[in-house]
Amino acid sequence: MSLITEQKENIQIAMAKGAAWTTILRLSYRLIGVVSTIILARLLTPDDFGVAAIAMSIFALISTLTQFGFETVLIQQKKSSAEHYNTAWTYNMFFGLLSAIILAAASGFVGEFYNKPELSYVALATSVLFILHGARNVGVVDYQKNMTFHKEFKLLIVPKVIGFFITIALAVALRSYWALVISNLVLKSLEVAMSYTMHSFRPSISFKKSSDLFGFSRWLFLNNLLIFLNTKSPELALGKVMSPHAAAIFTLASEISKMATTEVAASLNRAIYPGYSKASGDLAMLRSLYIDSIRAIAFIVLPLGTGIALVSPFIVPLLLGDQWLEAIMPVVYLALGGSLYALSSNAGYIYFALGKPKLATLELFIRAVAFLLSMIYFMSLNGVTGVAQAFLFTSIFALIVSNMILKLELRIPLISLFALYARPLSASLVMVASVSGYIHYVLIGHVAFDLLMSIFVGVVSYVLSVLTIWKLVGKEGDVENKIARLAMDKLLR
């Protein structure tokens, strides 16, 4: 075995372990959030959810204007000194305080703009989140940089579990949007406390490495702004143009649909990025790592997004209740769009690893323009569902643009890039036919039972299709081979 091959395999093993931990973390984290949302959806009204959603979207907007992604810079740099960490923490604290002041000062205007006086008080309370976020111990970025994701799992999951019980208790006691606001403050406070408890690094004020951090992070700042336009702007637009109720419908539809696609992809990307950074000096290795990674992502997110779209008529009434039935169609489009968005999201990490953040910014800019224009058009036609349709349309367009850029940077033929999705897409189409057949011809009429049966039919048909295609092509394909070897090893043990 050559040194390069061995190095690649070591990186792949570290990436695989990291992917497993981050997937478990984010799915656990999101599952707790979804269970919390399901309970809250039955305790609170859509208007309450809408007020909280608008406030958090404003929080996200100001965050994009004052957050420069210094943690990402620390991961990208192969050698970061204590002064780099101190400088990053100093700026996080400074921008956290600045953001809090901005939101507190604008809280009155927010209430007037949305004609919701209560939003002023919610915005004022939400401003404290910026201070807490800035105070977080920057040393914990080591968990991601060094791929010790089991520590990150503990760091985030413990506060989330504690916060879950606090949120439900507050919702039962208060029966208002304040339960969501206060629980967010408690959760962030717990995360800050855990960051200092778990990591020995003690930051201090420093500006010595400002040029090192801002040279790269200015592009991350623009990326954050563009990501906001692509993900959080719908709640602000719907809250103003339509109502907080409409914003709440979209928020919960996103919560359900994207957990199975963008959240899984985000988990994998978070683990994959350090591996890309380590291989950034070897284009052939980086290209190989990307191909293996995107194949694995496609095999997971395509059936998940398609499956959520298929069973949305069962999921929404069963989990959220009849008052949220308007969310069914948005879930369909958001789930399908989320799976395609997940496929293109990995490209940004390639650009960062190559030291070309401008490409990530360019790609996000194209996507943001396409989304905003299509959102205006489709929202005027179909309201909340129209915004979800705009997300699906933009995801298709963005995937094409992403592959065109990757063709040039990684020197992979365009047809080869799209071929990476061929097998999971074919198997997903078989799954669509199988589940649709059950829904149209066998449906029992009991929501919970039909949901379970649809999931069972979908999983079985997808797995059998994948195995059949694999056999037809001569058992070629790294993803399938690795799964088969892993299964055989487990059986032999």
Secondary structure, 3 states (H helix, E strand, C coil): CCHHHHHHHHHHHHHHHHHHHHHHHHHHHHHHHHHHHHHHHHHCCHHHHHHHHHHHHHHHHHHHHHCCCHHHHHHHCCCCCHHHHHHHHHHHHHHHHHHHHHHHHHHHHHHHHCCCHHHHHHHHHHCHHHHHHHHCCHHHHHHHHCCCHHHHHHHHHHHHHHHHHHHHHHHHHHCCCHHHHHHHHHHHHHHHHHHHHHCCCCCCCCCCCHHHHHHHHHHHHHHHHHHHHHHCHHHHHHHHHCCHHHHHHHHHHHHHHHHCCHHHHHHHHHHHHHHHHHCCCCHHHHHHHHHHHHHHHHHHHHHHHHHHHHHHHHHHHHHCCHHHHHHHHHHHHHHHHHHHHHHHHCHHHHHHHCCCHHHHHHHHHHHHHHHHHHHHHHHHHHHHHHHHHHHHHHHHHHHHHHHHHHHHHHCCCHHHHHHCCHHHHHHHHHHHHHHHHHHHHCCCCCHHHHHHHHHHHHHHHHHHHHHHHHHHCCCCCHHHHHHHHHHHHHHHC
